[in-house]
Amino acid sequence: MLAKPPMEFAMGERVRLRKPHPCGSYEWTVTRLGADIGLKCESCGRYVMLSRRELEKRLKTKLPPLSHP
Ligand SMILES: [Zn+2]
């Protein structure tokens, strides 16, 4: 069995987590990449750092980029 490949994240990518932030938002923007991933809450603007593993565990889905037609 091959190990599951690590999930790729990109700067500015938007993600939805399984549990809401205390402010009520599920949506975050990736602001930092590395061993830990930096996320910014889209509702209240708070920053958090999660390990890649922790983020993969909490991630519900990736979101399409915001578009302004
Ligand atoms: Zn928040």
N, CA, C, O and the ligand as a Tripos MOL2 file, in Angstrom:
@<TRIPOS>MOLECULE
protein
  277   275    70     0     0
PROTEIN
NO_CHARGES

@<TRIPOS>ATOM
      1 N           0.8440   -1.2070    0.0000 N.3       1 MET1
      2 CA          0.0000    0.0000    0.0000 C.3       1 MET1
      3 C           0.8710    1.2460    0.0000 C.2       1 MET1
      4 O           1.8060    1.3740    0.7910 O.2       1 MET1
      5 N           0.5550    2.1310   -0.8750 N.am      2 LEU2
      6 CA          1.2730    3.4050   -0.8950 C.3       2 LEU2
      7 C           0.6500    4.3520    0.1240 C.2       2 LEU2
      8 O          -0.5670    4.3690    0.3120 O.2       2 LEU2
      9 N           1.4890    5.1270    0.7680 N.am      3 ALA3
     10 CA          0.9750    6.1470    1.6790 C.3       3 ALA3
     11 C           0.2410    7.2030    0.8540 C.2       3 ALA3
     12 O           0.5870    7.4570   -0.2990 O.2       3 ALA3
     13 N          -0.7550    7.8000    1.4480 N.am      4 LYS4
     14 CA         -1.4800    8.8760    0.7740 C.3       4 LYS4
     15 C          -0.5200   10.0540    0.5660 C.2       4 LYS4
     16 O           0.1530   10.4800    1.5050 O.2       4 LYS4
     17 N          -0.4600   10.5670   -0.6370 N.am      5 PRO5
     18 CA          0.4530   11.7090   -0.8500 C.3       5 PRO5
     19 C          -0.0310   12.9270   -0.0790 C.2       5 PRO5
     20 O          -1.2340   13.0950    0.1220 O.2       5 PRO5
     21 N           0.8830   13.7680    0.3510 N.am      6 PRO6
     22 CA          0.4640   14.9530    1.0940 C.3       6 PRO6
     23 C          -0.3580   15.8790    0.2120 C.2       6 PRO6
     24 O          -0.1250   15.9820   -0.9920 O.2       6 PRO6
     25 N          -1.2960   16.5320    0.8120 N.am      7 MET7
     26 CA         -2.1480   17.4640    0.0830 C.3       7 MET7
     27 C          -1.3460   18.7200   -0.2410 C.2       7 MET7
     28 O          -0.5350   19.1810    0.5620 O.2       7 MET7
     29 N          -1.5830   19.2550   -1.4140 N.am      8 GLU8
     30 CA         -0.8800   20.4750   -1.8050 C.3       8 GLU8
     31 C          -1.7330   21.6950   -1.4850 C.2       8 GLU8
     32 O          -2.9440   21.7020   -1.7060 O.2       8 GLU8
     33 N          -1.0830   22.7170   -0.9640 N.am      9 PHE9
     34 CA         -1.7790   23.9740   -0.7280 C.3       9 PHE9
     35 C          -1.0280   25.0810   -1.4350 C.2       9 PHE9
     36 O           0.1850   24.9960   -1.6220 O.2       9 PHE9
     37 N          -1.7390   26.1090   -1.8250 N.am     10 ALA10
     38 CA         -1.1210   27.2380   -2.5080 C.3      10 ALA10
     39 C          -1.4620   28.5220   -1.7720 C.2      10 ALA10
     40 O          -2.5210   28.6370   -1.1550 O.2      10 ALA10
     41 N          -0.5570   29.4790   -1.8450 N.am     11 MET11
     42 CA         -0.8150   30.7880   -1.2490 C.3      11 MET11
     43 C          -2.1130   31.3710   -1.8160 C.2      11 MET11
     44 O          -2.3510   31.3340   -3.0230 O.2      11 MET11
     45 N          -2.9220   31.8940   -0.9430 N.am     12 GLY12
     46 CA         -4.1460   32.5510   -1.3890 C.3      12 GLY12
     47 C          -5.2910   31.5880   -1.6540 C.2      12 GLY12
     48 O          -6.4070   32.0090   -1.9620 O.2      12 GLY12
     49 N          -5.0150   30.3030   -1.5350 N.am     13 GLU13
     50 CA         -6.0680   29.3190   -1.7520 C.3      13 GLU13
     51 C          -7.0870   29.3860   -0.6240 C.2      13 GLU13
     52 O          -6.7250   29.6740    0.5170 O.2      13 GLU13
     53 N          -8.3530   29.1250   -0.9240 N.am     14 ARG14
     54 CA         -9.4010   29.1930    0.0920 C.3      14 ARG14
     55 C          -9.8380   27.7910    0.4700 C.2      14 ARG14
     56 O          -9.9880   26.9190   -0.3860 O.2      14 ARG14
     57 N         -10.0400   27.5860    1.7590 N.am     15 VAL15
     58 CA        -10.4350   26.2620    2.2490 C.3      15 VAL15
     59 C         -11.6110   26.3860    3.2110 C.2      15 VAL15
     60 O         -11.8250   27.4260    3.8340 O.2      15 VAL15
     61 N         -12.3640   25.2960    3.3130 N.am     16 ARG16
     62 CA        -13.4540   25.2300    4.2740 C.3      16 ARG16
     63 C         -13.1110   24.1320    5.2850 C.2      16 ARG16
     64 O         -12.7750   23.0120    4.9020 O.2      16 ARG16
     65 N         -13.1970   24.4570    6.5610 N.am     17 LEU17
     66 CA        -12.8800   23.4840    7.6020 C.3      17 LEU17
     67 C         -14.1510   22.8430    8.1480 C.2      17 LEU17
     68 O         -15.2620   23.3340    7.9510 O.2      17 LEU17
     69 N         -13.9400   21.7230    8.8420 N.am     18 ARG18
     70 CA        -15.0920   20.9730    9.3740 C.3      18 ARG18
     71 C         -15.7650   21.6850   10.5430 C.2      18 ARG18
     72 O         -16.9770   21.5910   10.7370 O.2      18 ARG18
     73 N         -14.9460   22.4010   11.3160 N.am     19 LYS19
     74 CA        -15.5050   23.0850   12.4810 C.3      19 LYS19
     75 C         -15.3660   24.5880   12.2990 C.2      19 LYS19
     76 O         -14.3740   25.0630   11.7470 O.2      19 LYS19
     77 N         -16.3570   25.3300   12.7600 N.am     20 PRO20
     78 CA        -16.2850   26.7820   12.5830 C.3      20 PRO20
     79 C         -15.3190   27.4340   13.5640 C.2      20 PRO20
     80 O         -15.0920   26.9270   14.6630 O.2      20 PRO20
     81 N         -14.7600   28.5540   13.1550 N.am     21 HIS21
     82 CA        -14.0040   29.4220   14.0510 C.3      21 HIS21
     83 C         -15.0070   29.9660   15.0700 C.2      21 HIS21
     84 O         -16.2020   30.0120   14.7800 O.2      21 HIS21
     85 N         -14.5460   30.3850   16.2670 N.am     22 PRO22
     86 CA        -15.4840   30.9720   17.2400 C.3      22 PRO22
     87 C         -16.3270   32.1110   16.6440 C.2      22 PRO22
     88 O         -17.4340   32.3660   17.1180 O.2      22 PRO22
     89 N         -15.8260   32.7810   15.6340 N.am     23 CYS23
     90 CA        -16.6030   33.8720   15.0210 C.3      23 CYS23
     91 C         -17.7100   33.3460   14.1200 C.2      23 CYS23
     92 O         -18.5610   34.1160   13.6740 O.2      23 CYS23
     93 N         -17.7110   32.0220   13.8420 N.am     24 GLY24
     94 CA        -18.7960   31.4520   13.0570 C.3      24 GLY24
     95 C         -18.4490   31.1290   11.6130 C.2      24 GLY24
     96 O         -19.2510   30.5340   10.8940 O.2      24 GLY24
     97 N         -17.2390   31.5250   11.1850 N.am     25 SER25
     98 CA        -16.8760   31.2920    9.7950 C.3      25 SER25
     99 C         -16.1760   29.9430    9.6080 C.2      25 SER25
    100 O         -15.3960   29.5180   10.4590 O.2      25 SER25
    101 N         -16.4580   29.2870    8.5040 N.am     26 TYR26
    102 CA        -15.7760   28.0310    8.1530 C.3      26 TYR26
    103 C         -14.6930   28.2730    7.1110 C.2      26 TYR26
    104 O         -13.9310   27.3660    6.7760 O.2      26 TYR26
    105 N         -14.6260   29.4870    6.6060 N.am     27 GLU27
    106 CA        -13.7710   29.7130    5.4480 C.3      27 GLU27
    107 C         -12.4960   30.4700    5.7760 C.2      27 GLU27
    108 O         -12.5160   31.4750    6.4870 O.2      27 GLU27
    109 N         -11.3920   29.9720    5.2480 N.am     28 TRP28
    110 CA        -10.0610   30.4790    5.5370 C.3      28 TRP28
    111 C          -9.2810   30.6530    4.2520 C.2      28 TRP28
    112 O          -9.5570   29.9940    3.2490 O.2      28 TRP28
    113 N          -8.2990   31.5490    4.2880 N.am     29 THR29
    114 CA         -7.3990   31.7390    3.1610 C.3      29 THR29
    115 C          -5.9970   31.3470    3.5960 C.2      29 THR29
    116 O          -5.5590   31.6930    4.6930 O.2      29 THR29
    117 N          -5.2940   30.6220    2.7300 N.am     30 VAL30
    118 CA         -3.9200   30.2180    3.0270 C.3      30 VAL30
    119 C          -3.0020   31.4310    2.8740 C.2      30 VAL30
    120 O          -2.9460   32.0520    1.8130 O.2      30 VAL30
    121 N          -2.2860   31.7550    3.9500 N.am     31 THR31
    122 CA         -1.4140   32.9360    3.9140 C.3      31 THR31
    123 C           0.0530   32.5950    4.0850 C.2      31 THR31
    124 O           0.9140   33.4520    3.8850 O.2      31 THR31
    125 N           0.3490   31.3720    4.4490 N.am     32 ARG32
    126 CA          1.7380   31.0020    4.6840 C.3      32 ARG32
    127 C           1.9230   29.5190    4.4470 C.2      32 ARG32
    128 O           1.0960   28.7090    4.8650 O.2      32 ARG32
    129 N           3.0040   29.1630    3.7770 N.am     33 LEU33
    130 CA          3.2950   27.7610    3.5030 C.3      33 LEU33
    131 C           4.6210   27.3780    4.1230 C.2      33 LEU33
    132 O           5.5420   28.1920    4.1990 O.2      33 LEU33
    133 N           4.7130   26.1450    4.5620 N.am     34 GLY34
    134 CA          5.9430   25.6610    5.1720 C.3      34 GLY34
    135 C           5.6150   24.3740    5.8950 C.2      34 GLY34
    136 O           4.6840   23.6650    5.5140 O.2      34 GLY34
    137 N           6.3680   24.0670    6.9280 N.am     35 ALA35
    138 CA          6.0440   22.8980    7.7370 C.3      35 ALA35
    139 C           4.6770   23.1130    8.3680 C.2      35 ALA35
    140 O           3.8830   22.1790    8.4870 O.2      35 ALA35
    141 N           4.4090   24.3520    8.7700 N.am     36 ASP36
    142 CA          3.0810   24.7300    9.2370 C.3      36 ASP36
    143 C           2.4220   25.6060    8.1850 C.2      36 ASP36
    144 O           3.0880   26.3300    7.4440 O.2      36 ASP36
    145 N           1.1100   25.5230    8.1390 N.am     37 ILE37
    146 CA          0.3550   26.3170    7.1740 C.3      37 ILE37
    147 C          -0.3420   27.4530    7.9250 C.2      37 ILE37
    148 O          -1.0260   27.2280    8.9230 O.2      37 ILE37
    149 N          -0.1580   28.6500    7.4350 N.am     38 GLY38
    150 CA         -0.8290   29.8040    8.0280 C.3      38 GLY38
    151 C          -2.1700   30.0260    7.3450 C.2      38 GLY38
    152 O          -2.2800   29.9870    6.1200 O.2      38 GLY38
    153 N          -3.1870   30.2590    8.1690 N.am     39 LEU39
    154 CA         -4.5230   30.5050    7.6320 C.3      39 LEU39
    155 C          -5.0760   31.7910    8.2150 C.2      39 LEU39
    156 O          -4.8200   32.1260    9.3710 O.2      39 LEU39
    157 N          -5.8350   32.5050    7.4020 N.am     40 LYS40
    158 CA         -6.4940   33.7130    7.8810 C.3      40 LYS40
    159 C          -7.9950   33.5230    7.7840 C.2      40 LYS40
    160 O          -8.5140   33.1520    6.7310 O.2      40 LYS40
    161 N          -8.6900   33.7760    8.8810 N.am     41 CYS41
    162 CA        -10.1410   33.6540    8.8960 C.3      41 CYS41
    163 C         -10.7400   34.7180    7.9840 C.2      41 CYS41
    164 O         -10.3900   35.8950    8.0750 O.2      41 CYS41
    165 N         -11.6440   34.2970    7.1040 N.am     42 GLU42
    166 CA        -12.2110   35.2540    6.1480 C.3      42 GLU42
    167 C         -13.2330   36.1700    6.7860 C.2      42 GLU42
    168 O         -13.5730   37.2160    6.2320 O.2      42 GLU42
    169 N         -13.7230   35.7780    7.9530 N.am     43 SER43
    170 CA        -14.7410   36.6080    8.5820 C.3      43 SER43
    171 C         -14.1310   37.6340    9.5340 C.2      43 SER43
    172 O         -14.4120   38.8280    9.4300 O.2      43 SER43
    173 N         -13.2830   37.1580   10.4750 N.am     44 CYS44
    174 CA        -12.7760   38.0820   11.4900 C.3      44 CYS44
    175 C         -11.3180   38.4790   11.2660 C.2      44 CYS44
    176 O         -10.8050   39.3520   11.9660 O.2      44 CYS44
    177 N         -10.6370   37.8460   10.2930 N.am     45 GLY45
    178 CA         -9.2740   38.2490    9.9630 C.3      45 GLY45
    179 C          -8.2060   37.7180   10.9010 C.2      45 GLY45
    180 O          -7.0470   38.1220   10.8040 O.2      45 GLY45
    181 N          -8.5710   36.8270   11.8000 N.am     46 ARG46
    182 CA         -7.6120   36.2380   12.7330 C.3      46 ARG46
    183 C          -6.7020   35.2460   11.9970 C.2      46 ARG46
    184 O          -7.1460   34.5470   11.0860 O.2      46 ARG46
    185 N          -5.4230   35.1930   12.4020 N.am     47 TYR47
    186 CA         -4.4850   34.2450   11.8040 C.3      47 TYR47
    187 C          -4.2830   33.0490   12.7150 C.2      47 TYR47
    188 O          -4.2310   33.1960   13.9360 O.2      47 TYR47
    189 N          -4.1690   31.8800   12.1370 N.am     48 VAL48
    190 CA         -3.7840   30.6940   12.9060 C.3      48 VAL48
    191 C          -2.7230   29.9300   12.1190 C.2      48 VAL48
    192 O          -2.6140   30.0690   10.9010 O.2      48 VAL48
    193 N          -1.9430   29.1220   12.8380 N.am     49 MET49
    194 CA         -0.9760   28.2380   12.2010 C.3      49 MET49
    195 C          -1.3700   26.8110   12.5230 C.2      49 MET49
    196 O          -1.6160   26.4690   13.6800 O.2      49 MET49
    197 N          -1.4280   25.9810   11.4970 N.am     50 LEU50
    198 CA         -1.7340   24.5690   11.6980 C.3      50 LEU50
    199 C          -0.6610   23.7470   11.0040 C.2      50 LEU50
    200 O          -0.1590   24.1330    9.9490 O.2      50 LEU50
    201 N          -0.3090   22.6150   11.5990 N.am     51 SER51
    202 CA          0.5980   21.7280   10.8870 C.3      51 SER51
    203 C          -0.1710   21.1700    9.6880 C.2      51 SER51
    204 O          -1.4000   21.0960    9.7030 O.2      51 SER51
    205 N           0.5720   20.7820    8.6540 N.am     52 ARG52
    206 CA         -0.0240   20.2170    7.4630 C.3      52 ARG52
    207 C          -0.9870   19.0700    7.8040 C.2      52 ARG52
    208 O          -2.0900   18.9630    7.2680 O.2      52 ARG52
    209 N          -0.5200   18.2320    8.7100 N.am     53 ARG53
    210 CA         -1.2960   17.0690    9.1320 C.3      53 ARG53
    211 C          -2.6100   17.4780    9.8030 C.2      53 ARG53
    212 O          -3.6740   16.9170    9.5390 O.2      53 ARG53
    213 N          -2.4910   18.4780   10.6800 N.am     54 GLU54
    214 CA         -3.6720   18.9910   11.3830 C.3      54 GLU54
    215 C          -4.6560   19.6200   10.3870 C.2      54 GLU54
    216 O          -5.8670   19.4180   10.4830 O.2      54 GLU54
    217 N          -4.1230   20.3700    9.4490 N.am     55 LEU55
    218 CA         -4.9870   21.0120    8.4560 C.3      55 LEU55
    219 C          -5.7010   19.9600    7.6080 C.2      55 LEU55
    220 O          -6.8980   20.0810    7.3500 O.2      55 LEU55
    221 N          -4.9750   18.9360    7.1770 N.am     56 GLU56
    222 CA         -5.6020   17.8850    6.3660 C.3      56 GLU56
    223 C          -6.7260   17.2030    7.1380 C.2      56 GLU56
    224 O          -7.7350   16.7930    6.5640 O.2      56 GLU56
    225 N          -6.5300   17.0900    8.4450 N.am     57 LYS57
    226 CA         -7.5310   16.4470    9.2880 C.3      57 LYS57
    227 C          -8.7810   17.3300    9.4240 C.2      57 LYS57
    228 O          -9.9100   16.8400    9.4460 O.2      57 LYS57
    229 N          -8.5430   18.6420    9.5130 N.am     58 ARG58
    230 CA         -9.6740   19.5630    9.7430 C.3      58 ARG58
    231 C         -10.3380   20.0380    8.4590 C.2      58 ARG58
    232 O         -11.4430   20.5810    8.4770 O.2      58 ARG58
    233 N          -9.6460   19.8230    7.3450 N.am     59 LEU59
    234 CA        -10.1550   20.3410    6.0830 C.3      59 LEU59
    235 C         -11.4240   19.6230    5.6490 C.2      59 LEU59
    236 O         -11.4940   18.3950    5.6760 O.2      59 LEU59
    237 N         -12.4080   20.3830    5.2570 N.am     60 LYS60
    238 CA        -13.5920   19.7640    4.6760 C.3      60 LYS60
    239 C         -13.4710   19.7690    3.1600 C.2      60 LYS60
    240 O         -13.5860   18.7270    2.5150 O.2      60 LYS60
    241 N         -13.2430   20.9210    2.6100 N.am     61 THR61
    242 CA        -13.0930   20.9990    1.1570 C.3      61 THR61
    243 C         -12.2940   22.2510    0.8040 C.2      61 THR61
    244 O         -12.1890   23.1930    1.5890 O.2      61 THR61
    245 N         -11.7350   22.2240   -0.4080 N.am     62 LYS62
    246 CA        -11.1070   23.4400   -0.9110 C.3      62 LYS62
    247 C         -12.1810   24.2490   -1.6200 C.2      62 LYS62
    248 O         -13.1420   23.6940   -2.1520 O.2      62 LYS62
    249 N         -12.0130   25.5420   -1.6220 N.am     63 LEU63
    250 CA        -13.0020   26.4060   -2.2490 C.3      63 LEU63
    251 C         -12.4280   27.0400   -3.4930 C.2      63 LEU63
    252 O         -11.2200   27.2630   -3.5730 O.2      63 LEU63
    253 N         -13.2840   27.3380   -4.4780 N.am     64 PRO64
    254 CA        -12.8010   28.0330   -5.6620 C.3      64 PRO64
    255 C         -12.3840   29.4490   -5.2810 C.2      64 PRO64
    256 O         -12.9060   30.0080   -4.3160 O.2      64 PRO64
    257 N         -11.4610   30.0300   -6.0190 N.am     65 PRO65
    258 CA        -11.0570   31.4060   -5.7040 C.3      65 PRO65
    259 C         -12.2370   32.3600   -5.8440 C.2      65 PRO65
    260 O         -13.1490   32.1340   -6.6400 O.2      65 PRO65
    261 N         -12.2020   33.4200   -5.0640 N.am     66 LEU66
    262 CA        -13.2540   34.4330   -5.1850 C.3      66 LEU66
    263 C         -13.1150   35.0850   -6.5460 C.2      66 LEU66
    264 O         -12.0210   35.4720   -6.9580 O.2      66 LEU66
    265 N         -14.2250   35.2010   -7.2300 N.am     67 SER67
    266 CA        -14.1480   35.8970   -8.5080 C.3      67 SER67
    267 C         -15.0670   37.0940   -8.4780 C.2      67 SER67
    268 O         -16.1320   37.0650   -7.8630 O.2      67 SER67
    269 N         -14.6510   38.1280   -9.1370 N.am     68 HIS68
    270 CA        -15.4630   39.3480   -9.1860 C.3      68 HIS68
    271 C         -15.7580   39.6670  -10.6280 C.2      68 HIS68
    272 O         -15.0490   40.4640  -11.2420 O.2      68 HIS68
    273 N         -16.8040   39.0550  -11.1920 N.am     69 PRO69
    274 CA        -17.1090   39.2890  -12.5880 C.3      69 PRO69
    275 C         -17.5860   40.7150  -12.8690 C.2      69 PRO69
    276 O         -17.8800   41.0520  -14.0160 O.2      69 PRO69
    277 ZN        -12.9260   34.0440   12.6480 Zn       70 ZN70
@<TRIPOS>BOND
     1     1     2 1
     2     2     3 1
     3     3     4 2
     4     3     5 am
     5     5     6 1
     6     6     7 1
     7     7     8 2
     8     7     9 am
     9     9    10 1
    10    10    11 1
    11    11    12 2
    12    11    13 am
    13    13    14 1
    14    14    15 1
    15    15    16 2
    16    15    17 am
    17    17    18 1
    18    18    19 1
    19    19    20 2
    20    19    21 am
    21    21    22 1
    22    22    23 1
    23    23    24 2
    24    23    25 am
    25    25    26 1
    26    26    27 1
    27    27    28 2
    28    27    29 am
    29    29    30 1
    30    30    31 1
    31    31    32 2
    32    31    33 am
    33    33    34 1
    34    34    35 1
    35    35    36 2
    36    35    37 am
    37    37    38 1
    38    38    39 1
    39    39    40 2
    40    39    41 am
    41    41    42 1
    42    42    43 1
    43    43    44 2
    44    43    45 am
    45    45    46 1
    46    46    47 1
    47    47    48 2
    48    47    49 am
    49    49    50 1
    50    50    51 1
    51    51    52 2
    52    51    53 am
    53    53    54 1
    54    54    55 1
    55    55    56 2
    56    55    57 am
    57    57    58 1
    58    58    59 1
    59    59    60 2
    60    59    61 am
    61    61    62 1
    62    62    63 1
    63    63    64 2
    64    63    65 am
    65    65    66 1
    66    66    67 1
    67    67    68 2
    68    67    69 am
    69    69    70 1
    70    70    71 1
    71    71    72 2
    72    71    73 am
    73    73    74 1
    74    74    75 1
    75    75    76 2
    76    75    77 am
    77    77    78 1
    78    78    79 1
    79    79    80 2
    80    79    81 am
    81    81    82 1
    82    82    83 1
    83    83    84 2
    84    83    85 am
    85    85    86 1
    86    86    87 1
    87    87    88 2
    88    87    89 am
    89    89    90 1
    90    90    91 1
    91    91    92 2
    92    91    93 am
    93    93    94 1
    94    94    95 1
    95    95    96 2
    96    95    97 am
    97    97    98 1
    98    98    99 1
    99    99   100 2
   100    99   101 am
   101   101   102 1
   102   102   103 1
   103   103   104 2
   104   103   105 am
   105   105   106 1
   106   106   107 1
   107   107   108 2
   108   107   109 am
   109   109   110 1
   110   110   111 1
   111   111   112 2
   112   111   113 am
   113   113   114 1
   114   114   115 1
   115   115   116 2
   116   115   117 am
   117   117   118 1
   118   118   119 1
   119   119   120 2
   120   119   121 am
   121   121   122 1
   122   122   123 1
   123   123   124 2
   124   123   125 am
   125   125   126 1
   126   126   127 1
   127   127   128 2
   128   127   129 am
   129   129   130 1
   130   130   131 1
   131   131   132 2
   132   131   133 am
   133   133   134 1
   134   134   135 1
   135   135   136 2
   136   135   137 am
   137   137   138 1
   138   138   139 1
   139   139   140 2
   140   139   141 am
   141   141   142 1
   142   142   143 1
   143   143   144 2
   144   143   145 am
   145   145   146 1
   146   146   147 1
   147   147   148 2
   148   147   149 am
   149   149   150 1
   150   150   151 1
   151   151   152 2
   152   151   153 am
   153   153   154 1
   154   154   155 1
   155   155   156 2
   156   155   157 am
   157   157   158 1
   158   158   159 1
   159   159   160 2
   160   159   161 am
   161   161   162 1
   162   162   163 1
   163   163   164 2
   164   163   165 am
   165   165   166 1
   166   166   167 1
   167   167   168 2
   168   167   169 am
   169   169   170 1
   170   170   171 1
   171   171   172 2
   172   171   173 am
   173   173   174 1
   174   174   175 1
   175   175   176 2
   176   175   177 am
   177   177   178 1
   178   178   179 1
   179   179   180 2
   180   179   181 am
   181   181   182 1
   182   182   183 1
   183   183   184 2
   184   183   185 am
   185   185   186 1
   186   186   187 1
   187   187   188 2
   188   187   189 am
   189   189   190 1
   190   190   191 1
   191   191   192 2
   192   191   193 am
   193   193   194 1
   194   194   195 1
   195   195   196 2
   196   195   197 am
   197   197   198 1
   198   198   199 1
   199   199   200 2
   200   199   201 am
   201   201   202 1
   202   202   203 1
   203   203   204 2
   204   203   205 am
   205   205   206 1
   206   206   207 1
   207   207   208 2
   208   207   209 am
   209   209   210 1
   210   210   211 1
   211   211   212 2
   212   211   213 am
   213   213   214 1
   214   214   215 1
   215   215   216 2
   216   215   217 am
   217   217   218 1
   218   218   219 1
   219   219   220 2
   220   219   221 am
   221   221   222 1
   222   222   223 1
   223   223   224 2
   224   223   225 am
   225   225   226 1
   226   226   227 1
   227   227   228 2
   228   227   229 am
   229   229   230 1
   230   230   231 1
   231   231   232 2
   232   231   233 am
   233   233   234 1
   234   234   235 1
   235   235   236 2
   236   235   237 am
   237   237   238 1
   238   238   239 1
   239   239   240 2
   240   239   241 am
   241   241   242 1
   242   242   243 1
   243   243   244 2
   244   243   245 am
   245   245   246 1
   246   246   247 1
   247   247   248 2
   248   247   249 am
   249   249   250 1
   250   250   251 1
   251   251   252 2
   252   251   253 am
   253   253   254 1
   254   254   255 1
   255   255   256 2
   256   255   257 am
   257   257   258 1
   258   258   259 1
   259   259   260 2
   260   259   261 am
   261   261   262 1
   262   262   263 1
   263   263   264 2
   264   263   265 am
   265   265   266 1
   266   266   267 1
   267   267   268 2
   268   267   269 am
   269   269   270 1
   270   270   271 1
   271   271   272 2
   272   271   273 am
   273   273   274 1
   274   274   275 1
   275   275   276 2
@<TRIPOS>SUBSTRUCTURE
     1 MET1         2 RESIDUE 1 A MET
     2 LEU2         6 RESIDUE 1 A LEU
     3 ALA3        10 RESIDUE 1 A ALA
     4 LYS4        14 RESIDUE 1 A LYS
     5 PRO5        18 RESIDUE 1 A PRO
     6 PRO6        22 RESIDUE 1 A PRO
     7 MET7        26 RESIDUE 1 A MET
     8 GLU8        30 RESIDUE 1 A GLU
     9 PHE9        34 RESIDUE 1 A PHE
    10 ALA10       38 RESIDUE 1 A ALA
    11 MET11       42 RESIDUE 1 A MET
    12 GLY12       46 RESIDUE 1 A GLY
    13 GLU13       50 RESIDUE 1 A GLU
    14 ARG14       54 RESIDUE 1 A ARG
    15 VAL15       58 RESIDUE 1 A VAL
    16 ARG16       62 RESIDUE 1 A ARG
    17 LEU17       66 RESIDUE 1 A LEU
    18 ARG18       70 RESIDUE 1 A ARG
    19 LYS19       74 RESIDUE 1 A LYS
    20 PRO20       78 RESIDUE 1 A PRO
    21 HIS21       82 RESIDUE 1 A HIS
    22 PRO22       86 RESIDUE 1 A PRO
    23 CYS23       90 RESIDUE 1 A CYS
    24 GLY24       94 RESIDUE 1 A GLY
    25 SER25       98 RESIDUE 1 A SER
    26 TYR26      102 RESIDUE 1 A TYR
    27 GLU27      106 RESIDUE 1 A GLU
    28 TRP28      110 RESIDUE 1 A TRP
    29 THR29      114 RESIDUE 1 A THR
    30 VAL30      118 RESIDUE 1 A VAL
    31 THR31      122 RESIDUE 1 A THR
    32 ARG32      126 RESIDUE 1 A ARG
    33 LEU33      130 RESIDUE 1 A LEU
    34 GLY34      134 RESIDUE 1 A GLY
    35 ALA35      138 RESIDUE 1 A ALA
    36 ASP36      142 RESIDUE 1 A ASP
    37 ILE37      146 RESIDUE 1 A ILE
    38 GLY38      150 RESIDUE 1 A GLY
    39 LEU39      154 RESIDUE 1 A LEU
    40 LYS40      158 RESIDUE 1 A LYS
    41 CYS41      162 RESIDUE 1 A CYS
    42 GLU42      166 RESIDUE 1 A GLU
    43 SER43      170 RESIDUE 1 A SER
    44 CYS44      174 RESIDUE 1 A CYS
    45 GLY45      178 RESIDUE 1 A GLY
    46 ARG46      182 RESIDUE 1 A ARG
    47 TYR47      186 RESIDUE 1 A TYR
    48 VAL48      190 RESIDUE 1 A VAL
    49 MET49      194 RESIDUE 1 A MET
    50 LEU50      198 RESIDUE 1 A LEU
    51 SER51      202 RESIDUE 1 A SER
    52 ARG52      206 RESIDUE 1 A ARG
    53 ARG53      210 RESIDUE 1 A ARG
    54 GLU54      214 RESIDUE 1 A GLU
    55 LEU55      218 RESIDUE 1 A LEU
    56 GLU56      222 RESIDUE 1 A GLU
    57 LYS57      226 RESIDUE 1 A LYS
    58 ARG58      230 RESIDUE 1 A ARG
    59 LEU59      234 RESIDUE 1 A LEU
    60 LYS60      238 RESIDUE 1 A LYS
    61 THR61      242 RESIDUE 1 A THR
    62 LYS62      246 RESIDUE 1 A LYS
    63 LEU63      250 RESIDUE 1 A LEU
    64 PRO64      254 RESIDUE 1 A PRO
    65 PRO65      258 RESIDUE 1 A PRO
    66 LEU66      262 RESIDUE 1 A LEU
    67 SER67      266 RESIDUE 1 A SER
    68 HIS68      270 RESIDUE 1 A HIS
    69 PRO69      274 RESIDUE 1 A PRO
    70 ZN70       277 GROUP 0 **** ****
